[in-house]
Amino acid sequence: MRFLRRSLVGLFLLAVTLGLLALAGQGVRGALEDRASREDRPRQARERVFAANVVPLVPETIVPVLSTFGEVRSRRTLDVRTAVSGAVIELGDGVEEGGAVAAGQFLLRIDPAAAETALALARTDLQDAEAEVRDARRSVELAGDDLASARAQADLRTRALTRQRDLRDRGVGTEAAVEAAELAAATADQAVLSRRQALAQAEARADQAETRLARTRIAVAEAERDLAETEIRAEFAGVLADVAVVRGGLVSTNERLARLIDPEALEVAFRVSTAQYARLLDAEGRLTRRPLRIALEVAGLTVATTGTISRESAAVGEGQTGRLLFAALDAAQGFRPGDFAVVSVEEPPLDRVARLPASAVASDGTVLVLGAEDRLEVADVQLLRRQGDDVIVRAADLAGREVVAERSPLLGAGIKVRPIRPADLAAEVPAGPDMVELSDERRAKLVAFVEGNPRMPAEAKERVLAQLRAPQVPAQMVERIESRMGG
């Protein structure tokens, strides 16, 4: 019985196996026949359609903006130097790096002992020179009186000689008397000549005394100037920089002690290419005073002001290209000399031009235009300006047509696309910034940190404080402030 049962089980398993193999073979055969039948039928090709963002080309009047980088400089900078040497015995208030001083404010004093001694000696020499001038003038007066007396005596001798000659001619006088009178007259004339020489010597002495007096007065004025230069004051209101002086230190003549900078009289110097410079010229070839905007990133905030182009450099400079231009700032709050800022200059407006994304124009100056049945066509445009991620082009024959905003290797002439227009994307409203509600303690900490930040401009500080006092505050701003305060 056991043998019979086992034989029946074996026959059953063998039958099941053979049935499964037959079923599998039938399935394989059916698959092969189905594949053969499909290969005999002709294939139907289906065109592939790509999605593409399109924008309309609308001619308009656009004011291009020339963007470059510039350096903020001070138009009023003075080197504080000393005209005398000596030891610094006194420093004024605010004489330190970054110290603000007013016009005429006392800065420092150099030991005036040597200058005072020189002034005292010069004044003593002046007294001697004045005394000598008075003595010389008196000598001139006395020499003049002596000459007048000698001339009077000579006149008397001359009249006596005339009288003796008359007596001799009448036979009353003698020849000896005439000769005696002639000898006396000659002696009187010689005395007059001597007195004239004495007067000339006295006048020469007076002239020398006057010259010495003038030189002595110059020496006194120079000594007074040297004494006054021992005290240095600010020429104008400004901020001190590069301070290199301490109390008790020795300074030499013409040594630079500090630099005085006027923080209100600032300008920006920026370099442009020759082509950009040519676009800023008027019809007569002169540089126009175009308005511009200067922006500086400070502590995550933007400090900006406006200005006007004032002048250009006289020479290009060795190893440089383009032109170096200068612009005066309308307001200097938040800027300091040496800042590296972004300069945006408004160029003359362009008429009948269009603004397109920079990715819409190929390197050969062509664009893809949407044609009939949403198929693409290649068209030429004139590239005029590049404005960040946009370009300004001129293509009068394409006015009102739609242009592919983003070129890709899959797109070309004759390809059919599914256009996605800006109106289709307008329904997707972007989510606004996350807003959070602050506790009183957390709000107070943030407000105290912002109010105590000395580097933040007053305008930006007021704007941030106004947002912090609102019921809900942007979460991104809160995170940025807390990252700086370490909280």
Secondary structure, DSSP 8 states (H G I E B T S, - for coil): -HHHHHHHHHHHHHHHHHHHHHHHHHHHHHHHHHHHHHHHS--------EEEEEEE---EEE--EEEEEEEEEES-EEEEE-SS-EEEEEE-TT-STT-EE-TT-EEEEE--HHHHHHHHHHHHHHHHHHHHHHHHHHHHHHHHHHHHHHHHHHHHHHHHHHHHHHHHHTTSS-HHHHHHHHHHHHHHHHHHHHHHHHHHHHHHHHHHHHHHHHHHHHHHHHHHHHHHTTEEE-SSSEEEES----TT-EE-TT-EEEEEE-TTSEEEEEEE-HHHHHHTB-TTS-B---EEEEEEEETTEEEEEEEEEEEE-SS--TT--SEEEEEEES--TT--TT-EEEEEEE---EEEEEEEEGGGS-TTSEEEEE-GGGBEEEEE-EEEEEETTEEEEE-GGGTT-EEESS--TT--TT-BEEEE-HHHHHTS------EEE--HHHHHHHHHHHHT-TTS-HHHHHHHHHHHTSSEEEHHHHHHHHHHTT-
